[in-house]
Amino acid sequence: MPKSRQPRWNSRTKRDLIIEVWEHLDCESVGACELEQIQQALHERFGDGALESPASIARTVADEGAVLRHPEVFHFDSKWRERNFTGQRFLNELDFQSLPEALDSFLKLEDKRREFEANSDEKGLEQLRVVFESAREDCLLIARSKIVDESQREQAKEISNWLTVWLQAPELFSDWLELRRRSPEFRKRFESRIP
């Protein structure tokens, strides 16, 4: 049986290629298989530096109208992060599903960030960014999900804001988070959910 020809992608940006491949797949819903194919096309077209997390790709196609198979997307993204982060046991200790767990995870990640900076470990710092970006995409998916209860969506939105601040200014994050937790708005909304 002859091997089918790979499509020739015309997109010039990662976002456009993600959408182009998704449209080419012509699927009603998106899960691990489709995300993997999109990742492969990104790698082939733009090289190693263009790799996007499954959660990031899922968000892009969801914004275009794709229906996500959420459990499958979360599982695939989690496995992808494990493969792409050197400290697998460390990664397994992270949890951004609720405010208390997210706070604990931020403390662990801040210690790791300082360790990487002290050792001038650029690869480790980049891997941390990947973890934060992926976790942020996961939180945004949960915050938008219609099948998740309001409390979880609210917490996911708050945690995604924390992750955004860390990505913009990791060295200021700890001070910012302390101020955020003391704010009247935060205390009113989340006081009963976080120590």
C-alpha positions in Angstrom: 0.0 0.0 0.0 1.6 3.3 -1.0 2.4 5.8 1.8 0.1 8.8 1.8 1.7 12.1 1.1 2.1 14.6 3.9 0.2 17.8 3.3 2.2 20.9 2.5 1.5 23.5 5.1 1.2 27.2 4.1 1.1 28.9 7.5 3.8 31.3 8.5 3.0 31.4 12.2 2.6 28.7 14.9 -1.0 29.8 15.6 -2.0 29.8 12.0 -0.4 26.3 11.5 -2.2 24.9 14.5 -5.5 26.1 12.9 -4.5 24.9 9.5 -3.7 21.4 10.7 -6.8 21.2 12.8 -9.0 22.2 9.8 -7.1 19.6 7.7 -7.9 16.9 10.3 -11.6 17.7 9.8 -12.6 16.3 13.2 -15.5 17.2 15.4 -13.6 16.9 18.7 -10.0 17.2 19.7 -8.1 14.9 22.0 -4.6 13.4 22.3 -4.3 12.0 18.8 -5.2 15.3 17.1 -3.0 17.3 19.5 -0.1 15.0 18.8 -0.5 15.4 15.0 -0.6 19.2 15.4 2.6 19.1 17.5 4.3 17.0 14.9 3.4 19.5 12.1 4.7 22.3 14.3 8.0 20.5 14.8 8.3 19.6 11.1 7.6 23.2 10.0 9.3 25.3 12.6 11.8 22.9 14.4 12.5 22.1 18.0 11.9 25.6 19.3 8.3 25.7 18.1 7.0 23.0 20.3 3.7 24.0 22.0 2.1 22.3 25.0 -1.0 20.3 24.2 -3.0 22.6 26.5 -1.8 25.6 24.5 -2.8 24.0 21.2 -6.1 22.9 22.7 -6.9 26.5 23.8 -6.1 27.8 20.3 -8.4 25.3 18.5 -11.1 25.8 21.2 -11.0 29.5 20.5 -11.7 28.6 16.9 -14.7 26.4 17.8 -13.2 22.9 18.4 -14.9 20.7 21.0 -12.3 19.4 23.4 -12.2 16.0 25.0 -11.1 17.6 28.3 -10.0 14.5 30.3 -8.0 13.3 27.3 -6.5 16.8 26.8 -5.5 17.1 30.5 -4.0 13.6 30.6 -2.0 14.1 27.3 -0.8 17.5 28.5 0.3 16.1 31.9 2.3 13.3 30.2 3.8 15.7 27.7 5.0 17.9 30.7 6.5 14.8 32.4 8.5 14.0 29.3 9.7 17.6 28.8 10.7 18.3 32.3 13.8 16.8 33.9 12.6 16.5 37.5 9.7 14.0 36.9 9.2 13.3 40.6 9.3 17.0 41.3 6.8 17.6 38.6 4.4 15.0 40.0 4.3 17.0 43.3 2.8 20.0 41.5 -0.9 20.7 41.6 -2.8 23.7 40.3 -6.3 22.4 40.7 -7.2 24.4 43.8 -5.8 27.5 45.6 -4.1 25.7 48.5 -2.4 23.2 46.2 -1.4 25.9 43.8 0.1 28.0 46.6 2.2 25.0 47.7 3.2 24.3 44.1 4.3 27.9 43.6 6.5 27.7 46.7 8.2 24.6 45.4 8.6 26.1 41.9 10.1 29.3 43.4 12.7 27.3 45.2 13.5 25.5 42.0 13.7 28.8 40.1 16.2 30.2 42.6 18.2 27.0 42.4 18.4 27.2 38.6 19.3 30.9 38.7 22.1 30.3 41.2 23.5 27.6 38.9 22.9 29.7 35.7 20.9 26.8 34.4 19.1 28.3 31.4 17.6 25.0 30.3 16.1 24.4 33.7 14.6 28.0 33.7 13.2 27.4 30.3 11.6 24.1 31.5 10.1 26.0 34.4 8.5 28.4 31.9 7.1 25.5 30.0 5.6 24.1 33.2 4.0 27.5 34.1 2.7 28.1 30.6 1.2 24.6 30.4 -0.4 25.0 33.9 -1.8 28.3 32.9 -3.3 26.8 29.7 -4.9 24.0 31.9 -6.3 26.6 34.2 -7.8 28.6 31.4 -9.4 25.5 30.0 -11.0 24.7 33.3 -12.1 28.4 33.8 -13.9 28.2 30.5 -15.4 24.7 30.9 -19.2 24.5 31.1 -19.0 21.1 32.9 -16.9 22.3 35.9 -18.7 23.9 38.8 -18.5 27.6 39.4 -16.2 27.4 42.4 -13.6 25.4 40.4 -13.8 27.8 37.5 -13.4 30.8 39.8 -10.3 29.2 41.4 -8.9 28.2 38.0 -9.2 31.8 36.8 -7.5 33.2 39.8 -4.6 30.6 39.5 -4.2 31.4 35.8 -3.7 35.1 36.8 -1.0 34.0 39.3 0.7 32.0 36.6 0.5 35.0 34.2 2.2 37.3 36.7 4.9 34.7 37.4 5.6 34.4 33.6 5.9 38.2 33.3 8.1 38.8 36.4 9.1 35.6 38.3 11.5 37.5 40.5 8.7 39.7 41.8 6.0 37.0 42.0 6.4 36.1 45.7 5.9 39.7 46.8 3.1 40.2 44.4 1.3 37.1 45.6 1.6 38.1 49.2 0.0 41.5 48.4 -2.7 39.8 46.3 -3.6 37.4 49.1 -4.0 40.4 51.5 -6.2 42.4 49.1 -9.9 42.8 50.3 -11.2 41.5 47.0 -9.2 38.3 47.3 -10.1 37.8 50.9 -13.8 38.3 50.2 -13.8 35.8 47.4 -11.3 33.1 48.6 -10.7 33.5 52.3 -12.5 30.2 53.2 -10.5 28.3 50.5 -6.9 29.1 51.4 -5.0 29.1 54.7 
